[in-house]
Amino acid sequence: MKNARLLSRALEKTEYFEVLSDIHRPVGGLLADAKLAFDEGSIDSYTHGLPVVAFRFSEQFRQQNPNVQQKWIQTLLRAKGWIVPNYELAPNLEHIEILRVVVRETMTAVMVERLLEDIVEIVEEIQKEKSPAHNLAMLRRTSTLEAQHGSLELGSGSQSSGTYAKQC
């Protein structure tokens, strides 16, 4: 939970994102309330929940970058080895998308920092060129680099067995 809270607070500080999950928020509201004795190290000081960080582009970011699609973050993070799915919400709210990180017990503070650095790097890169063509080219460059790491030639993998799962 500590690392999930760390990620939540860091994402909000970038001002690129708003965090929808409340696990990093103090119980009972604002820290400025002098009546609350807030202990940052105590689990009971925070809103209870699961170590899941749900976030999306902030309203300000979306207004300044109308051509940037949030789903690009998912794809570009995947190219860096992170699995951060981008979801559309339920019917009648499908215009709202969220990114989600499940912070497992094995995810260290160092890994949280690396993930945050990769997220910020991607967001800053896709902001530079506001055209979708530039961002698609960025994806193509990434996939080209990944393709060079393998040693199998195209078509040299196993044949399909007809099952639903895709063969390696």
C-alpha positions as CSV (number, residue, x, y, z in Angstrom):
1,M,0.0,0.0,0.0
2,K,2.9,2.3,0.8
3,N,4.2,2.1,-2.8
4,A,0.7,2.5,-4.3
5,R,0.3,5.7,-2.3
6,L,3.7,6.8,-3.4
7,L,2.8,6.3,-7.1
8,S,-0.6,8.0,-6.6
9,R,0.9,11.1,-5.0
10,A,3.7,11.3,-7.6
11,L,1.2,11.0,-10.5
12,E,-0.9,13.9,-9.1
13,K,2.2,16.0,-8.7
14,T,3.1,15.8,-12.4
15,E,-0.2,17.6,-13.1
16,Y,-0.5,15.5,-16.2
17,F,-2.9,13.1,-14.4
18,E,-5.7,13.0,-11.9
19,V,-5.8,10.0,-9.6
20,L,-9.2,8.5,-9.2
21,S,-8.4,6.0,-6.5
22,D,-8.5,7.4,-3.0
23,I,-5.9,5.2,-1.2
24,H,-3.5,8.0,-0.9
25,R,-6.0,10.5,0.6
26,P,-6.3,11.0,4.3
27,V,-9.4,9.7,6.1
28,G,-11.8,12.4,6.8
29,G,-10.8,14.9,4.2
30,L,-8.1,17.6,4.1
31,L,-4.8,17.5,5.9
32,A,-5.3,21.2,6.7
33,D,-8.0,20.3,9.2
34,A,-6.2,20.9,12.5
35,K,-8.5,18.5,14.3
36,L,-7.1,15.5,12.5
37,A,-3.9,14.0,13.8
38,F,-2.4,12.7,10.6
39,D,0.2,10.0,10.9
40,E,1.8,9.3,7.4
41,G,3.1,6.0,8.5
42,S,-0.2,4.7,9.8
43,I,-2.5,2.7,7.6
44,D,-5.5,4.0,9.5
45,S,-4.7,7.6,8.5
46,Y,-5.6,6.8,4.8
47,T,-8.7,5.9,3.0
48,H,-9.0,2.1,2.9
49,G,-8.8,0.2,-0.4
50,L,-6.7,-2.1,-2.6
51,P,-3.2,-1.3,-3.8
52,V,-4.6,-0.2,-7.2
53,V,-3.9,3.2,-8.7
54,A,-6.5,4.3,-11.2
55,F,-5.7,7.5,-13.1
56,R,-6.4,9.5,-16.2
57,F,-5.3,12.6,-18.0
58,S,-6.1,15.8,-16.1
59,E,-8.7,18.1,-17.5
60,Q,-6.0,20.7,-18.0
61,F,-3.8,18.3,-19.9
62,R,-6.7,17.2,-22.2
63,Q,-7.6,20.8,-23.0
64,Q,-3.9,21.6,-23.9
65,N,-3.4,18.4,-25.8
66,P,-6.7,17.5,-27.6
67,N,-4.9,15.2,-30.1
68,V,-3.2,13.1,-27.6
69,Q,-5.0,9.8,-26.9
70,Q,-4.6,8.2,-23.5
71,K,-4.5,4.7,-25.0
72,W,-1.1,5.6,-26.4
73,I,0.3,5.6,-22.9
74,Q,-0.7,2.0,-22.5
75,T,1.0,1.0,-25.8
76,L,4.2,3.0,-25.3
77,L,4.6,1.7,-21.7
78,R,4.1,-1.9,-23.0
79,A,7.0,-1.2,-25.4
80,K,9.1,-0.4,-22.2
81,G,8.0,-3.6,-20.5
82,W,5.2,-2.2,-18.3
83,I,1.6,-3.6,-18.4
84,V,-0.6,-0.6,-17.6
85,P,-4.0,-1.2,-19.2
86,N,-6.2,1.6,-20.4
87,Y,-9.9,0.9,-19.9
88,E,-13.1,2.5,-21.0
89,L,-15.7,2.7,-18.3
90,A,-19.2,1.1,-18.4
91,P,-21.9,2.0,-20.8
92,N,-23.0,5.7,-20.7
93,L,-19.5,6.5,-19.4
94,E,-17.5,4.9,-22.2
95,H,-16.1,8.4,-23.2
96,I,-14.1,8.2,-19.9
97,E,-10.9,6.2,-20.0
98,I,-8.7,5.2,-17.0
99,L,-5.2,3.7,-16.7
100,R,-4.7,1.2,-14.0
101,V,-1.6,0.0,-12.1
102,V,-1.9,-2.9,-9.6
103,V,1.0,-2.4,-7.1
104,R,2.0,-5.9,-6.0
105,E,3.9,-6.7,-2.9
106,T,7.0,-7.3,-4.9
107,M,6.9,-3.8,-6.5
108,T,9.6,-1.8,-4.7
109,A,9.9,2.0,-4.4
110,V,12.7,1.9,-7.0
111,M,10.3,0.2,-9.5
112,V,7.6,2.8,-8.7
113,E,10.1,5.5,-9.5
114,R,11.1,3.8,-12.8
115,L,7.5,3.4,-13.8
116,L,6.8,7.1,-13.0
117,E,9.9,8.2,-14.9
118,D,8.8,6.2,-18.0
119,I,5.2,7.6,-17.8
120,V,6.5,11.2,-17.5
121,E,9.0,10.6,-20.4
122,I,6.3,9.2,-22.6
123,V,3.8,12.0,-21.8
124,E,6.4,14.7,-22.5
125,E,7.5,13.0,-25.7
126,I,3.9,12.8,-27.1
127,Q,3.3,16.4,-26.1
128,K,6.2,17.7,-28.3
129,E,4.5,16.8,-31.5
130,K,0.8,17.2,-31.2
131,S,0.0,15.2,-34.4
132,P,-1.1,11.6,-34.2
133,A,1.2,10.8,-37.0
134,H,4.3,11.7,-34.9
135,N,3.1,9.5,-32.1
136,L,2.4,6.6,-34.4
137,A,5.9,6.9,-35.8
138,M,7.2,6.8,-32.3
139,L,5.4,3.5,-31.8
140,R,6.8,2.2,-35.1
141,R,10.4,3.1,-33.9
142,T,9.8,1.3,-30.7
143,S,8.4,-1.9,-32.3
144,T,11.3,-1.9,-34.8
145,L,13.8,-1.8,-32.0
146,E,12.0,-4.7,-30.2
147,A,11.9,-6.7,-33.4
148,Q,15.7,-6.5,-33.8
149,H,16.3,-8.2,-30.4
150,G,14.8,-11.6,-31.4
151,S,16.8,-14.2,-33.3
152,L,13.9,-16.1,-35.0
153,E,13.1,-15.3,-38.6
154,L,9.6,-14.5,-39.5
155,G,7.6,-17.8,-40.1
156,S,10.1,-20.0,-38.2
157,G,7.9,-20.4,-35.1
158,S,5.6,-23.3,-34.5
159,Q,2.5,-23.8,-36.7
160,S,-1.0,-23.1,-35.4
161,S,-2.6,-26.1,-33.7
162,G,-6.1,-24.7,-34.4
163,T,-6.6,-23.8,-30.7
164,Y,-7.8,-20.4,-29.6
165,A,-4.4,-19.4,-28.1
166,K,-1.8,-17.9,-30.4
167,Q,1.3,-19.9,-30.9
168,C,4.8,-18.5,-30.2
